[in-house]
Amino acid sequence: MNTSVQNRGVAWVVFVLVCIALYGNSYVYDSIGPIADLLQQQRGFSDTQIGMLNAIYNLPNIVLILIGGVLCDRFGAARMTLYTAAVCLAGAALTAFSPNFAGMATGRLLYGIGAETFNIATLAAMTDYFTGGSIAFAMGLSLGIGRLGSYSADMSPTWFQHAYSVGWQPPLVIATVIAATSLAASLAYWLIDRRQTHQAAGPAPGTARGFAFSDLLRFGPAYWYLVILCVLWYAVIFAFRSTFSIKYFQHVHGLDLAAAGEINSYVFFAAIFATPLFGWICDRTGRYAPMLAFGALLLPISIAVMSLTHWSLWIGTVLIGISYSMVPAVMWPLSAKLVPAARFGTAIGLMWVIQNGGVAAANLVAGWLNDRVGASALNPAGYDPMMLFFGICSTLGFGCAMMLWLTAGRRRHEAATHASLPA
């Protein structure tokens, strides 16, 4: 895709299509959490197996996502969005219609191969069509609408009660249908982008300088602090909120499935509105690092509130919701400022290589801790080691956010000092 598209109407049409695609992709990812208890009851899955269904999503991307980022730089965001949306649909269908754990795990593996490169491609789409002072708002708004998919998945036990009353499979069939809408939107985006590319004066995708591993060494320390924060923060968010939180709310706090899914959904419901708001604030103020540090701090606080106090669950979930709104709203536009535009896909791919390893490991460790201690409705204290693990990871992530803030402060000071020197 070219970077000189000036037609704002086209840009917003692309924006809507990308948001529809993101909605579907997010719904499919979070379709496992609401049926976790059903998988235990009806199929005899252990917590380790349930954790594996989300961990295996991340495992191929420990390697493949870097390749996906390079491919986005090489072939363009629109083409990669279309291709990966098709892979995601195939993975969702295999997960829904497989007769055993191995088949479901294979489906989640296939879905993961497509989904993370899909996410990079949609971020790259925002950088293609929105530049300057609007990029954080556009990214934040698209992420917020994507969160609506996760909110919908959490609310699905209430919205599709009949499907859940039948068993574990009908909810996954619904997720497959929604994945098909994501593919349709991706196809429409590709067709529009293809026409824009032919009409533009800029270079077509694939004409950029080839990738070299030495490019990775040129990213500065601020980028690497952002990478470590990304890994630790997302490991807690996805392993807890997307895999084990609904079971945790049921077994430790005594909620039924519908109530647990509903309270978990408000993390994403808040993000639908707050993420673009925080992106807009970043565009207006330019204060990326302080906002990132504050958002990262809220995650360990929320874990502590839910595991160490008897306060309302709403307090902990609201704090997670603010964190989940603020950190992505700052992180992705900030990454676009820390690396050259021609290497944005590669830089995001590298971040997600390490992130996927962390998320996969967190899912497996959390599931292993629960099984080792016998966490269940009859043994709610068995969830304590998992929550301690999440608390440690999120606190370390906040430490990296503070280091990034200090590094950014030193860079501004050095730039100001250099500017003040006589020529």
GUTI-266535 format. One record per residue (C-alpha): z, x, y. Coordinates in pm, whole numbers, plus 50000, padded with zeros to 5 digits. Last residue first. Layout:
+-------+-------+-------+
!     Z !     X !     Y !
+-------+-------+-------+
!     Z !     X !     Y !
...
+-------+-------+-------+
! end
This chain:
+-------+-------+-------+
!     Z !     X !     Y !
+-------+-------+-------+
! 51564 ! 52654 ! 52608 !
! 51924 ! 52608 ! 52715 !
! 52161 ! 52470 ! 52448 !
! 52262 ! 52104 ! 52485 !
! 52020 ! 51980 ! 52220 !
! 52163 ! 52221 ! 51965 !
! 52516 ! 52097 ! 52032 !
! 52407 ! 51733 ! 51998 !
! 52227 ! 51806 ! 51669 !
! 52528 ! 51996 ! 51536 !
! 52761 ! 51709 ! 51627 !
! 52531 ! 51449 ! 51471 !
! 52508 ! 51656 ! 51152 !
! 52885 ! 51703 ! 51141 !
! 52938 ! 51328 ! 51171 !
! 52688 ! 51259 ! 50893 !
! 52875 ! 51500 ! 50667 !
! 53208 ! 51337 ! 50750 !
! 53070 ! 50991 ! 50675 !
! 52915 ! 51114 ! 50350 !
! 53248 ! 51266 ! 50249 !
! 53417 ! 50931 ! 50323 !
! 53162 ! 50749 ! 50106 !
! 53227 ! 51000 ! 49828 !
! 53599 ! 50922 ! 49842 !
! 53523 ! 50549 ! 49825 !
! 53335 ! 50614 ! 49502 !
! 53635 ! 50797 ! 49359 !
! 53843 ! 50487 ! 49432 !
! 53585 ! 50264 ! 49259 !
! 53591 ! 50477 ! 48944 !
! 53972 ! 50488 ! 48926 !
! 54009 ! 50112 ! 48975 !
! 53744 ! 50032 ! 48713 !
! 53927 ! 50244 ! 48456 !
! 54258 ! 50081 ! 48547 !
! 54093 ! 49739 ! 48502 !
! 53970 ! 49835 ! 48156 !
! 54311 ! 49972 ! 48058 !
! 54478 ! 49644 ! 48172 !
! 54252 ! 49411 ! 47968 !
! 54482 ! 49426 ! 47667 !
! 54753 ! 49263 ! 47878 !
! 54569 ! 48934 ! 47815 !
! 54659 ! 48947 ! 47444 !
! 54617 ! 48595 ! 47304 !
! 54323 ! 48525 ! 47537 !
! 54179 ! 48857 ! 47421 !
! 54203 ! 49232 ! 47467 !
! 54263 ! 49403 ! 47132 !
! 54361 ! 49744 ! 47268 !
! 54069 ! 49928 ! 47108 !
! 53831 ! 49634 ! 47154 !
! 53898 ! 49610 ! 47527 !
! 53880 ! 49986 ! 47578 !
! 53553 ! 50004 ! 47384 !
! 53398 ! 49725 ! 47594 !
! 53502 ! 49894 ! 47917 !
! 53375 ! 50234 ! 47797 !
! 53041 ! 50086 ! 47688 !
! 52984 ! 49894 ! 48011 !
! 53093 ! 50193 ! 48221 !
! 52864 ! 50429 ! 48029 !
! 52562 ! 50205 ! 48084 !
! 52647 ! 50169 ! 48453 !
! 52691 ! 50545 ! 48497 !
! 52370 ! 50636 ! 48315 !
! 52190 ! 50371 ! 48514 !
! 52321 ! 50516 ! 48840 !
! 52205 ! 50868 ! 48750 !
! 51845 ! 50760 ! 48697 !
! 51891 ! 50507 ! 48978 !
! 51949 ! 50772 ! 49240 !
! 51654 ! 50973 ! 49108 !
! 51431 ! 50667 ! 49130 !
! 51548 ! 50597 ! 49484 !
! 51446 ! 50951 ! 49584 !
! 51112 ! 50927 ! 49399 !
! 51030 ! 50592 ! 49559 !
! 51117 ! 50724 ! 49904 !
! 50916 ! 51045 ! 49863 !
! 50634 ! 50973 ! 50106 !
! 50888 ! 50832 ! 50355 !
! 51077 ! 51161 ! 50366 !
! 51445 ! 51130 ! 50267 !
! 51771 ! 51050 ! 50451 !
! 51642 ! 50759 ! 50659 !
! 51514 ! 50560 ! 50360 !
! 51847 ! 50626 ! 50187 !
! 52021 ! 50464 ! 50486 !
! 51802 ! 50154 ! 50446 !
! 51918 ! 50136 ! 50082 !
! 52289 ! 50206 ! 50126 !
! 52371 ! 49992 ! 50429 !
! 52290 ! 49639 ! 50308 !
! 52374 ! 49756 ! 49954 !
! 52732 ! 49844 ! 50062 !
! 52798 ! 49547 ! 50289 !
! 52726 ! 49245 ! 50074 !
! 52882 ! 49370 ! 49750 !
! 53185 ! 49488 ! 49945 !
! 53219 ! 49150 ! 50116 !
! 53182 ! 48970 ! 49782 !
! 53428 ! 49203 ! 49612 !
! 53682 ! 49121 ! 49882 !
! 53612 ! 48749 ! 49842 !
! 53654 ! 48784 ! 49465 !
! 53993 ! 48949 ! 49501 !
! 54126 ! 48695 ! 49748 !
! 53981 ! 48398 ! 49558 !
! 54167 ! 48505 ! 49247 !
! 54482 ! 48383 ! 49419 !
! 54761 ! 48635 ! 49434 !
! 54958 ! 48719 ! 49121 !
! 54924 ! 49091 ! 49182 !
! 54832 ! 49406 ! 48990 !
! 54499 ! 49325 ! 48819 !
! 54319 ! 49100 ! 49068 !
! 54455 ! 49263 ! 49384 !
! 54404 ! 49616 ! 49249 !
! 54040 ! 49546 ! 49161 !
! 53987 ! 49399 ! 49509 !
! 54139 ! 49704 ! 49679 !
! 53923 ! 49934 ! 49466 !
! 53612 ! 49744 ! 49590 !
! 53711 ! 49704 ! 49956 !
! 53704 ! 50078 ! 50021 !
! 53329 ! 50099 ! 49944 !
! 53251 ! 49844 ! 50216 !
! 53456 ! 50038 ! 50469 !
! 53287 ! 50366 ! 50378 !
! 52939 ! 50215 ! 50404 !
! 53017 ! 50058 ! 50740 !
! 53140 ! 50394 ! 50871 !
! 52827 ! 50573 ! 50739 !
! 52563 ! 50331 ! 50873 !
! 52664 ! 50299 ! 51236 !
! 52309 ! 50253 ! 51376 !
! 52443 ! 49974 ! 51596 !
! 52164 ! 49714 ! 51611 !
! 51986 ! 49791 ! 51285 !
! 52318 ! 49830 ! 51104 !
! 52439 ! 49496 ! 51243 !
! 52119 ! 49330 ! 51117 !
! 52177 ! 49476 ! 50771 !
! 52534 ! 49348 ! 50777 !
! 52406 ! 49000 ! 50855 !
! 52133 ! 49030 ! 50590 !
! 52401 ! 49107 ! 50328 !
! 52648 ! 48842 ! 50453 !
! 52443 ! 48531 ! 50384 !
! 52333 ! 48567 ! 50021 !
! 52620 ! 48812 ! 49964 !
! 52878 ! 48534 ! 49998 !
! 52706 ! 48338 ! 49721 !
! 52692 ! 48655 ! 49515 !
! 53066 ! 48707 ! 49499 !
! 53094 ! 48329 ! 49494 !
! 52945 ! 48325 ! 49146 !
! 53257 ! 48471 ! 48987 !
! 53458 ! 48172 ! 49104 !
! 53200 ! 47936 ! 48957 !
! 53160 ! 48119 ! 48628 !
! 53535 ! 48120 ! 48573 !
! 53559 ! 47749 ! 48661 !
! 53276 ! 47657 ! 48422 !
! 53412 ! 47872 ! 48139 !
! 53774 ! 47752 ! 48162 !
! 54024 ! 47946 ! 48369 !
! 54347 ! 48084 ! 48220 !
! 54394 ! 48387 ! 48446 !
! 54391 ! 48660 ! 48181 !
! 54162 ! 48512 ! 47914 !
! 53922 ! 48301 ! 48120 !
! 53912 ! 48525 ! 48429 !
! 53863 ! 48833 ! 48211 !
! 53590 ! 48660 ! 48010 !
! 53410 ! 48578 ! 48337 !
! 53468 ! 48931 ! 48470 !
! 53336 ! 49116 ! 48164 !
! 52960 ! 49163 ! 48199 !
! 52815 ! 49102 ! 48547 !
! 53128 ! 49141 ! 48760 !
! 53299 ! 49418 ! 48566 !
! 53021 ! 49640 ! 48429 !
! 52788 ! 49562 ! 48719 !
! 53024 ! 49610 ! 49011 !
! 53219 ! 49899 ! 48856 !
! 52913 ! 50105 ! 48762 !
! 52749 ! 50004 ! 49091 !
! 53024 ! 50174 ! 49292 !
! 53044 ! 50487 ! 49081 !
! 52670 ! 50554 ! 49062 !
! 52585 ! 50461 ! 49421 !
! 52875 ! 50667 ! 49554 !
! 52747 ! 50967 ! 49359 !
! 52393 ! 50919 ! 49496 !
! 52513 ! 50870 ! 49855 !
! 52705 ! 51196 ! 49834 !
! 52380 ! 51351 ! 49711 !
! 52181 ! 51214 ! 50006 !
! 52435 ! 51346 ! 50254 !
! 52406 ! 51689 ! 50090 !
! 52033 ! 51720 ! 50173 !
! 51727 ! 51633 ! 49963 !
! 51508 ! 51942 ! 49933 !
! 51605 ! 52015 ! 49574 !
! 51439 ! 51695 ! 49451 !
! 51103 ! 51803 ! 49594 !
! 51117 ! 52112 ! 49368 !
! 51050 ! 51872 ! 49080 !
! 50694 ! 51831 ! 49208 !
! 50515 ! 51500 ! 49264 !
! 50155 ! 51496 ! 49374 !
! 50055 ! 51478 ! 49739 !
! 49966 ! 51124 ! 49847 !
! 49624 ! 50973 ! 49773 !
! 49748 ! 50737 ! 49500 !
! 49777 ! 50427 ! 49711 !
! 49499 ! 50386 ! 49962 !
! 49489 ! 50584 ! 50283 !
! 49507 ! 50404 ! 50617 !
! 49228 ! 50205 ! 50782 !
! 49341 ! 49875 ! 50638 !
! 49115 ! 49595 ! 50513 !
! 49109 ! 49705 ! 50150 !
! 49485 ! 49755 ! 50152 !
! 49545 ! 49413 ! 50304 !
! 49336 ! 49245 ! 50034 !
! 49527 ! 49427 ! 49760 !
! 49856 ! 49338 ! 49923 !
! 49772 ! 48968 ! 49918 !
! 49668 ! 48978 ! 49550 !
! 49973 ! 49186 ! 49455 !
! 50211 ! 48945 ! 49630 !
! 50057 ! 48648 ! 49446 !
! 50098 ! 48829 ! 49113 !
! 50459 ! 48913 ! 49192 !
! 50529 ! 48547 ! 49273 !
! 50387 ! 48442 ! 48935 !
! 50586 ! 48711 ! 48754 !
! 50911 ! 48594 ! 48914 !
! 50827 ! 48236 ! 48820 !
! 50797 ! 48353 ! 48457 !
! 51141 ! 48514 ! 48478 !
! 51278 ! 48169 ! 48570 !
! 51132 ! 48030 ! 48248 !
! 51294 ! 48314 ! 48052 !
! 51633 ! 48247 ! 48214 !
! 51610 ! 47882 ! 48107 !
! 51543 ! 48002 ! 47751 !
! 51854 ! 48220 ! 47781 !
! 52065 ! 47915 ! 47871 !
! 51913 ! 47730 ! 47569 !
! 52020 ! 48007 ! 47322 !
! 52403 ! 48031 ! 47347 !
! 52484 ! 47678 ! 47234 !
! 52404 ! 47308 ! 47272 !
! 52688 ! 47251 ! 47521 !
! 52549 ! 47532 ! 47737 !
! 52215 ! 47353 ! 47776 !
! 52388 ! 47022 ! 47848 !
! 52601 ! 47179 ! 48118 !
! 52302 ! 47314 ! 48306 !
! 52427 ! 47311 ! 48666 !
! 52791 ! 47382 ! 48578 !
! 52728 ! 47652 ! 48316 !
! 52441 ! 47772 ! 48541 !
! 52671 ! 47857 ! 48833 !
! 52697 ! 48222 ! 48733 !
! 52321 ! 48243 ! 48681 !
! 52263 ! 48071 ! 49015 !
! 52484 ! 48321 ! 49195 !
! 52288 ! 48604 ! 49034 !
! 51961 ! 48450 ! 49150 !
! 52105 ! 48391 ! 49496 !
! 52180 ! 48763 ! 49501 !
! 51804 ! 48819 ! 49527 !
! 51813 ! 48612 ! 49844 !
! 52074 ! 48849 ! 49984 !
! 51876 ! 49151 ! 49871 !
! 51573 ! 49022 ! 50058 !
! 51784 ! 48952 ! 50367 !
! 51945 ! 49296 ! 50356 !
! 51613 ! 49474 ! 50311 !
! 51458 ! 49283 ! 50599 !
! 51765 ! 49336 ! 50820 !
! 51781 ! 49706 ! 50736 !
! 51408 ! 49749 ! 50807 !
! 51401 ! 49566 ! 51140 !
! 51455 ! 49845 ! 51391 !
! 51167 ! 50063 ! 51280 !
! 50955 ! 49942 ! 50990 !
! 50895 ! 49630 ! 50786 !
! 50582 ! 49590 ! 50570 !
! 50578 ! 49910 ! 50367 !
! 50955 ! 49971 ! 50376 !
! 51012 ! 49619 ! 50239 !
! 50758 ! 49676 ! 49963 !
! 50936 ! 50000 ! 49871 !
! 51252 ! 49798 ! 49807 !
! 51047 ! 49565 ! 49586 !
! 50900 ! 49859 ! 49394 !
! 51243 ! 50014 ! 49335 !
! 51370 ! 49684 ! 49194 !
! 51069 ! 49652 ! 48962 !
! 51130 ! 50009 ! 48843 !
! 51478 ! 49889 ! 48749 !
! 51357 ! 49572 ! 48582 !
! 51076 ! 49697 ! 48359 !
! 51252 ! 49928 ! 48117 !
! 51563 ! 49709 ! 48145 !
! 51376 ! 49404 ! 48015 !
! 51251 ! 49604 ! 47719 !
! 51605 ! 49718 ! 47639 !
! 51738 ! 49365 ! 47687 !
! 51480 ! 49241 ! 47439 !
! 51565 ! 49516 ! 47192 !
! 51934 ! 49424 ! 47221 !
! 51851 ! 49061 ! 47149 !
! 51648 ! 49163 ! 46845 !
! 51923 ! 49388 ! 46710 !
! 52185 ! 49119 ! 46770 !
! 52007 ! 48860 ! 46556 !
! 51760 ! 48568 ! 46560 !
! 51566 ! 48677 ! 46871 !
! 51430 ! 48393 ! 47085 !
! 51617 ! 48440 ! 47411 !
! 51625 ! 48820 ! 47415 !
! 51255 ! 48843 ! 47325 !
! 51167 ! 48602 ! 47606 !
! 51367 ! 48797 ! 47863 !
! 51205 ! 49124 ! 47753 !
! 50853 ! 48982 ! 47780 !
! 50930 ! 48842 ! 48125 !
! 51066 ! 49178 ! 48238 !
! 50752 ! 49359 ! 48120 !
! 50537 ! 49120 ! 48323 !
! 50757 ! 49174 ! 48630 !
! 50709 ! 49549 ! 48575 !
! 50331 ! 49530 ! 48604 !
! 50333 ! 49305 ! 48911 !
! 50595 ! 49502 ! 49104 !
! 50418 ! 49827 ! 49013 !
! 50090 ! 49702 ! 49160 !
! 50256 ! 49581 ! 49478 !
! 50468 ! 49892 ! 49541 !
! 50191 ! 50147 ! 49536 !
! 50021 ! 50361 ! 49272 !
! 50160 ! 50710 ! 49332 !
! 50481 ! 50645 ! 49525 !
! 50566 ! 50357 ! 49290 !
! 50472 ! 50576 ! 48994 !
! 50714 ! 50846 ! 49114 !
! 50990 ! 50587 ! 49133 !
! 50909 ! 50463 ! 48783 !
! 50916 ! 50818 ! 48647 !
! 51262 ! 50853 ! 48797 !
! 51350 ! 50518 ! 48636 !
! 51241 ! 50638 ! 48292 !
! 51515 ! 50893 ! 48227 !
! 51856 ! 50727 ! 48265 !
! 51641 ! 50416 ! 48293 !
! 51618 ! 50387 ! 47917 !
! 51998 ! 50339 ! 47893 !
! 52046 ! 50084 ! 48170 !
! 51943 ! 49764 ! 47995 !
! 52115 ! 49901 ! 47684 !
! 52444 ! 49880 ! 47875 !
! 52394 ! 49507 ! 47944 !
! 52355 ! 49400 ! 47582 !
! 52582 ! 49690 ! 47483 !
! 52879 ! 49533 ! 47661 !
! 52833 ! 49225 ! 47446 !
! 52820 ! 49447 ! 47138 !
! 53137 ! 49633 ! 47239 !
! 53306 ! 49302 ! 47320 !
! 53237 ! 49197 ! 46960 !
! 52964 ! 48950 ! 46864 !
! 53058 ! 48682 ! 46610 !
! 52747 ! 48474 ! 46669 !
! 52895 ! 48139 ! 46768 !
! 53236 ! 48229 ! 46910 !
! 53164 ! 48578 ! 47044 !
! 52818 ! 48489 ! 47172 !
! 52963 ! 48175 ! 47331 !
! 53225 ! 48386 ! 47513 !
! 52955 ! 48613 ! 47655 !
! 52727 ! 48320 ! 47749 !
! 52805 ! 48325 ! 48124 !
! 52787 ! 48708 ! 48139 !
! 52448 ! 48747 ! 47969 !
! 52232 ! 48559 ! 48222 !
! 52317 ! 48807 ! 48498 !
! 52007 ! 49022 ! 48448 !
! 51780 ! 48719 ! 48410 !
! 51900 ! 48562 ! 48734 !
! 51854 ! 48887 ! 48926 !
! 51490 ! 48920 ! 48816 !
! 51413 ! 48561 ! 48906 !
! 51560 ! 48587 ! 49254 !
! 51389 ! 48921 ! 49313 !
! 51048 ! 48766 ! 49242 !
! 51118 ! 48479 ! 49482 !
! 51233 ! 48735 ! 49742 !
! 50915 ! 48940 ! 49696 !
! 50707 ! 48628 ! 49754 !
! 50899 ! 48538 ! 50070 !
! 50869 ! 48892 ! 50210 !
! 50498 ! 48906 ! 50135 !
! 50455 ! 48589 ! 50342 !
! 50674 ! 48749 ! 50608 !
! 50456 ! 49059 ! 50628 !
! 50139 ! 48852 ! 50635 !
! 50269 ! 48667 ! 50940 !
! 50377 ! 48994 ! 51098 !
! 50024 ! 49130 ! 51089 !
! 50074 ! 49496 ! 51176 !
! 50005 ! 49666 ! 50846 !
! 50009 ! 50039 ! 50910 !
! 50211 ! 50157 ! 50609 !
! 49935 ! 50120 ! 50353 !
! 50000 ! 50000 ! 50000 !
+-------+-------+-------+
! end
